[in-house]
Amino acid sequence: MKRETVMRRIDVVCRIVTVIALGYALYRILPLERPSFFGPIRYDYDLGLSSPDGRYKIAILRGDKSAIDDFFYRVYVFPSGIFSNEPGKGTEVSLTGIWNEDRYLVYSGYAIPSLRWTSNHEIEIDLDDLYDQVDLFHPVPEMDPPVRDNSSAILVSLALNKQDNRNVLP
């Protein structure tokens, strides 16, 4: 092969790699909604529940992919200062801003979560479903500013095949 042809091919490969890297960097930086293989997903705000001391707030979103899939749920724990404008029940929410911050996400799955604050810093999520389809569970969410000691940490427990009348359902 001629040197010119080899250099052109290297140039084309470098341009393609650069475009892919820039696209990925923009996807990670910009607060855009994550794409879905099944098409657009509708998220509705379903429930907000303040901690007993008022420092934190649980927020639940219900996702709907229409006829393609079942409802699924996303449970977040926010510091009260971040979650100041609570949307009304059933309000459509796009996964931008704080909803795109996975550090506040503690549960994501198809099983309907029933939950409650068991103390100022402890949450119990109970799943009583035939199939416990848990996509994601974080027992200790990352707070902003970062937790410095155990007195301000939020601990989340997940109990399977359990019902508790004190829990709240979305």
N, C-alpha and C positions, 0 to 999 in steps of 0.2 A: 504494500500500500504506500501511496505517496504520503509524505510528511504533511502536506496541506490537508488531505482528507482526514488523517488522524487528528490533526489540530481542530478541524471543524467539528468532528464528532465529540471531542472532549469539551469544546465550547458549548455544544448543544446540551450535553449531560450536565454541565455546570449550571447552565441557565435553568434547566428543569429542577434540579436540586434546590437552587436558590428560590424559585417560585414556591415550591412545596414548603420549604423552611419558613419563608415569610408568611405564607397562608396559615401554617400551624401557629406561628407566633402571634399573629393577629387574632386567631381563634381563642388562644389562651388569655390574651390581654383584654380584648373587648368584652364587655358584659352582654354577650349575645345568648339567646336561648339555644340550648344544645339541640342539634337536629335529631330526628327520630327516623328509623328505617320505615316505620309504619305511617309516616305522615305527621301532620300537626297534632300536638297533644294539647288538650284543654285542661288547665289547672284551675280549680275553684278553691277559694279560701273556705275552710269548713269550720274551724274551731280555734279559739284562743283561750288559754287558761293561765292565769298569773300564779306565780309561786306564792306560798303563804306570806313571805316577807316582802313581796312585790318587786324583788330585784330582777326576776327573770320571767319570761313568758314562753309558753309552749304554743306553737302555731302548727296547724295541720292543713295541708293541701291535699285535695283529692284530684287525681289525674284521670282523664277520660280520653280514650282513643276511639271513641264511638263504637262501631260494631266490630272492630278488629280485635279488641281485647277487653278484659274486665277492668273495673275501677282499680286503682292502686293509690297508695297513700304515702305521703312524705311528712315526717314529723320533725320539726325544728325546735331548738331552744335558743332564744335570743336574750341578751341583756335588755332590760326594759327601755333603756335609753335609745337603743338602736331601733326597736320596734315601737315607734311612737304613734304612727298612723295605722291603726288596725282596720283592715278592710271589713266590710260587712259579710255575713255568711252568704255564700253563693257567688260572691264577686269573683270575676275571672282575674287571674293573676298570671303574668308572664314570668318566666324564670330568668329575670334580670335583677341586677342590684343584689339585695340581701338574699333573695331566693336562689341566686346562683352561687352562693357561698356554701360550699359543702362542709365547711368547718362547723356550721351551726346545725347541720343535718344529723339527726341521731337514728332515724329509722326510715327505711324505704322498702315497701313491699306490697303484695296483693292482699295479705290478710288484714282485716279491719282491726286497727289498734284500739283497745280501750285503755285508758290511762288515767293516772292521778299523781299528784305530788304526795309523796309519803313523808316528806319533811321539806325544810327550806331549800335543800340542795339535792334531793333524791326524787327520782321519777320512776314509777313502775309502769311498764307497758305490757299489757296482757294480750295474747293472741289466742283466741278460741275458735279455730277454723279447722275444717277437715284437712286442708293442706296449708301448712305454715310456710308460705312462700316469702321468705325474707331476702330481699336483694342486698340490703346494706344495714348494718347495725354498728353504731359507735357508742360504747358504754360511757365514754368521757368526752364530750364535745369540746372543741377548742374554742375558748372565749377570747374576746378582744377587749381589753388587753389580756395577754396570757395569764393564766392562773399561776400565782406565785406560791400559794400555800394550800393546804387541804381544806381550809375553812371556807374558801370560795369556789371549790370545785363542784361541778354538777356530775352526779353519778346516775346512770340510767340502767335499770335492770329490765330484762326481757323474759317474761314467763310464758311458756307454751302450754296450751290446753288448760287454760285457767280462766275462770270468770270471777269477778269481784263486783258486788253491787255498788261499791263506793266509787268505781271507775266511771269516767265519762267517755261516751262513744261519739265519734264524729257523725 
